[in-house]
Amino acid sequence: MRGAVQLTVDDREEMHREVSALLGEMLQSNDLSTDSVISALFTVTPDLTSEFPAAAARQAGWSEIPLMCAVEIAVPGSLPRVVRAMVHVESDRTRSEITHVYRGGAKALRPDLAQ
């Protein structure tokens, strides 16, 4: 599953709040629990340095799931303050049935997939 959220500010508390909400919505919209999650990869734009999204995920209960963070390429003119998630899950849904979640300003990244 793919997901992304744009933070309004580079802030540890906002990172925790928004990543938790993103992950919760990704699971809920696909009728999954954390037991279905195999692993997750998070990327952040270079302007987000206050916290690791994986730390926010762990605080949200993803403590036994392998998590990794990386920094996105600094492309001029790209959307700032974005956290992206690629979550690997076990599901009976086909690829076309998976719901990808783009929250807030990150909806602009994939208008074809945003709700």
C-alpha positions as CSV (number, residue, x, y, z in Angstrom):
1,M,0.0,0.0,0.0
2,R,1.2,3.5,-0.7
3,G,0.4,6.6,1.3
4,A,1.7,10.1,1.9
5,V,1.0,13.2,4.0
6,Q,2.2,16.7,3.9
7,L,3.1,18.3,7.2
8,T,2.4,21.9,7.8
9,V,5.7,22.4,9.8
10,D,8.8,20.3,10.6
11,D,7.8,19.4,14.1
12,R,8.2,16.2,16.1
13,E,4.6,16.3,17.5
14,E,3.1,16.9,14.1
15,M,5.2,14.1,12.6
16,H,3.9,11.7,15.3
17,R,0.3,12.8,14.9
18,E,0.2,12.8,11.1
19,V,2.1,9.6,10.5
20,S,-0.1,7.8,13.1
21,A,-3.2,9.1,11.3
22,L,-1.8,8.1,7.9
23,L,-1.0,4.6,9.0
24,G,-4.3,4.2,10.8
25,E,-6.2,5.3,7.7
26,M,-4.2,3.0,5.4
27,L,-5.0,0.0,7.6
28,Q,-8.7,0.9,8.1
29,S,-9.4,1.6,4.4
30,N,-8.0,-1.8,3.5
31,D,-9.6,-3.7,6.4
32,L,-6.3,-4.7,7.8
33,S,-4.6,-4.7,11.2
34,T,-0.9,-4.4,12.1
35,D,-0.8,-8.3,12.2
36,S,-1.1,-8.1,8.4
37,V,1.9,-5.7,8.0
38,I,5.2,-7.3,6.8
39,S,7.4,-4.2,6.7
40,A,7.3,-0.5,5.9
41,L,9.5,1.9,4.1
42,F,9.2,5.6,4.8
43,T,10.7,8.5,2.9
44,V,10.8,12.2,3.9
45,T,11.6,15.3,1.9
46,P,15.0,16.8,2.9
47,D,13.3,19.6,4.8
48,L,12.0,17.2,7.5
49,T,14.6,16.6,10.1
50,S,12.7,16.8,13.5
51,E,11.9,13.1,13.8
52,F,12.0,9.8,12.0
53,P,8.6,8.6,10.7
54,A,9.5,5.1,11.9
55,A,9.7,6.5,15.4
56,A,6.2,7.8,15.0
57,A,5.0,4.4,13.7
58,R,6.6,2.6,16.6
59,Q,4.8,5.0,19.1
60,A,1.6,4.2,17.2
61,G,2.0,0.5,17.9
62,W,4.1,-0.8,15.0
63,S,6.9,-1.9,17.4
64,E,7.4,-5.5,16.1
65,I,7.3,-4.5,12.4
66,P,10.6,-3.9,10.4
67,L,10.7,-0.2,9.5
68,M,13.1,1.8,7.4
69,C,13.5,5.5,6.7
70,A,15.2,7.3,3.8
71,V,15.4,10.8,2.3
72,E,13.7,11.7,-1.0
73,I,15.7,13.2,-3.9
74,A,15.7,17.0,-3.5
75,V,14.0,17.9,-6.8
76,P,13.6,21.6,-7.3
77,G,10.0,22.7,-7.1
78,S,8.8,19.4,-5.5
79,L,6.2,19.4,-2.7
80,P,7.8,20.3,0.7
81,R,7.4,18.5,4.1
82,V,6.1,15.2,2.7
83,V,6.3,11.8,4.4
84,R,5.7,8.9,2.0
85,A,5.0,5.3,3.1
86,M,5.2,2.0,1.3
87,V,3.7,-0.6,3.5
88,H,4.1,-4.3,2.6
89,V,1.1,-6.3,3.7
90,E,-0.5,-9.7,3.5
91,S,-4.0,-9.3,2.0
92,D,-6.6,-11.2,0.0
93,R,-7.3,-8.1,-2.0
94,T,-6.0,-7.8,-5.6
95,R,-3.8,-4.8,-6.4
96,S,-6.7,-3.0,-8.0
97,E,-8.7,-3.4,-4.7
98,I,-6.0,-1.9,-2.5
99,T,-6.8,1.7,-1.3
100,H,-3.8,4.0,-1.3
101,V,-4.1,7.0,1.1
102,Y,-2.9,10.5,0.4
103,R,-3.7,13.1,3.1
104,G,-3.8,16.9,3.1
105,G,-1.5,18.6,0.5
106,A,0.0,15.2,-0.5
107,K,-3.2,14.5,-2.5
108,A,-1.5,16.6,-5.2
109,L,1.1,13.9,-5.6
110,R,-1.3,11.3,-6.9
111,P,-4.7,12.8,-7.7
112,D,-5.5,9.6,-9.6
113,L,-5.3,7.6,-6.3
114,A,-6.3,10.2,-3.7
115,Q,-9.7,9.7,-2.2
